[in-house]
Amino acid sequence: MTHTPPNDQTIVDEYFKLRTNRKRSRLAWLFGMIATYGLTPDALEGFSWGPEASIYIQGKRRPVSPVHPQWAIIFRLKEEQPRNWQDCLQSLSEQLYCAMAYQKVGVNITDLLLSHQMRKRLYRSVKRPRKVLQPLVGVS
């Protein structure tokens, strides 16, 4: 099966579509976390907030930073974090997968993660300065 990663605007639109439905606002939060940090719901278990919109994941030495730091702000991920979300993470994950399966959400988790990986690779290559080959002096 070929997956087409959603563009940024599609992800933002899907988030706010979920967010405007009161019954799905908790799903919107989980969707936003997956889109922003590129982690599966299982990987988010036990995370804690770090500096500058980063998060700490159990078993990782360094914090995970968002590719789009503004998403953590516009999605209000820290402020909108559901109470006792750790206790209901499994249930939220199942609800999100069901909503995606029944196309109540236009983006599935696989495509969301693929999109994050592609953005991350692209932005890394843009941030790294390319080595410029120096011309050899004295060689004819």
Backbone hydrogen bonds, N-H to C=O, Kabsch-Sander energy under -0.5 kcal/mol:
donor,donor_aa,acceptor,acceptor_aa,energy
11,I,7,N,-1.9
12,V,8,D,-2.5
13,D,9,Q,-2.7
14,E,10,T,-2.6
15,Y,11,I,-2.3
16,F,12,V,-2.3
17,K,13,D,-2.0
18,L,14,E,-2.2
19,R,15,Y,-2.8
20,T,16,F,-1.9
21,N,18,L,-1.2
22,R,20,T,-0.8
24,R,21,N,-2.0
25,S,22,R,-1.1
28,A,24,R,-2.2
29,W,25,S,-1.7
30,L,26,R,-1.9
31,F,27,L,-3.0
32,G,28,A,-2.9
33,M,29,W,-2.3
34,I,30,L,-2.4
35,A,31,F,-2.6
36,T,32,G,-2.6
37,Y,33,M,-2.5
38,G,34,I,-2.0
44,L,40,T,-1.2
45,E,41,P,-0.5
45,E,42,D,-1.0
47,F,44,L,-2.2
48,S,56,Y,-1.8
50,G,54,S,-3.3
53,A,50,G,-0.5
54,S,51,P,-1.7
55,I,64,V,-2.2
56,Y,48,S,-3.4
60,K,57,I,-2.1
64,V,55,I,-3.5
65,S,63,P,-0.6
67,V,36,T,-1.0
71,W,68,H,-1.8
72,A,68,H,-0.7
72,A,69,P,-0.6
73,I,69,P,-0.8
74,I,70,Q,-3.2
75,F,71,W,-2.6
76,R,73,I,-0.8
77,L,72,A,-1.5
80,E,76,R,-2.9
81,Q,78,K,-0.6
85,W,82,P,-1.3
87,D,84,N,-0.8
88,C,84,N,-1.0
89,L,86,Q,-0.7
92,L,88,C,-3.0
93,S,89,L,-2.7
94,E,90,Q,-2.3
95,Q,91,S,-2.5
96,L,92,L,-2.5
97,Y,93,S,-2.7
98,C,94,E,-2.4
99,A,95,Q,-2.6
100,M,96,L,-2.2
101,A,97,Y,-2.5
102,Y,98,C,-2.4
103,Q,100,M,-1.3
104,K,99,A,-3.1
105,V,99,A,-1.2
112,L,108,N,-2.3
113,L,109,I,-2.7
114,L,110,T,-2.3
115,S,111,D,-2.6
116,H,112,L,-1.8
117,Q,113,L,-2.4
118,M,114,L,-2.3
119,R,115,S,-2.3
120,K,116,H,-2.6
121,R,117,Q,-2.3
122,L,118,M,-2.3
123,Y,119,R,-3.0
124,R,120,K,-2.1
125,S,121,R,-2.1
126,V,122,L,-1.6
127,K,123,Y,-2.1
128,R,124,R,-1.9
133,L,131,K,-0.5
139,V,136,L,-0.6
140,S,138,G,-0.5
